[in-house]
Amino acid sequence: MSKVGVIMGSDSDLPVMQEAIDILKSFDIEVEVDIVSAHRTPEKLFDYSKNAHTRGIKVIVAGAGGAAHLPGMVASLSPLPIIGVPVKSRNSIDGWDSILSILQMPGGVPVATVALNGAKNAGILAAQIIGSSDLVVLDKIIAYKEELKIKVETASKNIK
């Protein structure tokens, strides 16, 4: 079974990152969750980044606020796709520092970046990446998108 690693720089990021965890579990994707601080536990960051693929992890979703170095540092060390979630933290500049730190990566070190506090979309994107080679997950993504369509169609009928 494919796994997704969901990491964050601090436990204060968990309320945002929980949305990625929840949506991944709804697709029956195994999730490994951890706190990996780029600044406070750099040795753990190096070990996690270099070895996640050996534990069956296929995609890493990394959330961080403030300077938000975690996703980029993980991407510099890991062969896996990294999805960055900028988190609006108490020490951020309306989240812009996090967004730009994750979004503006140098050539050769890509980080797919979602919206501020967009962990749900990060989880969906991780599932879609896994679904590109796992037909069971792909079918669940197709069903999920159909549910979204039905909700909109129902709302449209109800508003008239």
N, C-alpha and C positions, 0 to 999 in steps of 0.2 A: 504494500500500500504506500502511496506517495504521502509525504509529510510536508507541511509548510512550517517554517520557523517564524514565529512572531516574537520579535524582540523590541525592547524599548529601553530608553536611557535611564528611566526612573519609574518607581511604582506610581508616581503621580500621573504618568501617561496611561495607566491601565484603563481608566474609564473610557478614554478615546479608543484605545487599541482593542478593547473588549468587542467592539463591533466587527473587527476582522476575525477575531476568534469565533464569535457566534455564527457569522455567515459561513465560514469554512466548515464548522461542525455541521451546519445545516446541509452541506453538500457531502457529508460523511468523509471529510478529509481530516486525517490525523493532524493535530496541531501540537507543536512543541513551543511552549511559552517560557521566556526568560527575560531577566533584566541584565543588560549588557551596557555598561556605561563607557562611552568612548574616552571620557576624561578621567573617570575615577577607577575604572578597571580595564586599562588598556591590554594587559596580558590576557584577560578573559576574552576581550574583543578579538584579539589575534587568534587565539585558540578556536573560538566559536566560528569565526569567519573561514579559517583554513580547513576546518574539519566537519562543518555541517553536512556537506555532501556525503561524507563517509557514514553518516547516521541515517541516510535515506531521505534527507531533506532535499526538495526539488526547487523550492522558491523560498526566499526570505523576505518577510515584511518587517521593515524596521521603522519604528516611530521615534521621533525625537523633537524636543522643543528647544527654544533658545538658539544657540549656535548650531545645533542639529548636525553634528559631525558623524553621528552613528551610521546612517545609511551609506554615506560616501566612503567612510573608512571600511565598512563591511564589503562594499563593492570593490574596493581596491585590493582586497585580499581573497575574495571568494570567486570561484568559477560559476556560481549560481546567479540566476536573475534576482535582482534586488528591487523591491518596491518600497519607496520612501513615503512615509506619512509625516508631513509637517504637523506638529502639535502646538497649539496655542497655549503656552505656559505662562505662569505668573511673571516670569522674568523676560518675556518676549516683547517685541515691538509690534503689537497687534498681529503676531504670527509671521510677519514679513521676513524677519531674520531667518526663521525656520524654513519657510518656503524657498527663499533664495539660496540658502545653504544646501538644500537638498536638490533643488532644480538645476543650479548652475555648476554642473560637473564638467571636468575637463574631458577632452576627447580620449576615448579608450577606457573610460571608467563610467559606464552608464548606470543611472539610477532612474527607473520609471517613477515618476512623482505624481501623487494624487493631490487633491485639494486639501486645504487646511482642515485638519480633523477628519479627513476622508478615509478613515480606516475601513469602513464597509466596502467602499469601492476598491481599496487595496486587496481586501480578501476576495472579492469577486474576480479581480484581475489575476490574482494568484491561482484561483480555481480554473480560470480560463486557460492559463498557461499549462496547468496540469491536464486539463481537458483536451488540449491539442494532441495528447498522446494516450489518453485514458478515456475510452468510449463511455464507461459508466459515469464518470464525472461530466463528460460532455453532454450526455443525456440529461443530467440533473441541471446543468446550466441552461439547456434549451427549455426545459420545463419551467425553470425560474423566470426566464425572460417571457415565456408565454403567460405566466401568472401576472407579471408586471403589465403586460398588454391587456389582459382581462380586467385588471383593477382600473386601468384608465378608461376602458370602454364602459365599464359599469358606472364609474363616476360621471362620465359624459352623459349616459342615459339618465342618471339620477338628477342631474343638474337642469335638465330640460323640463 
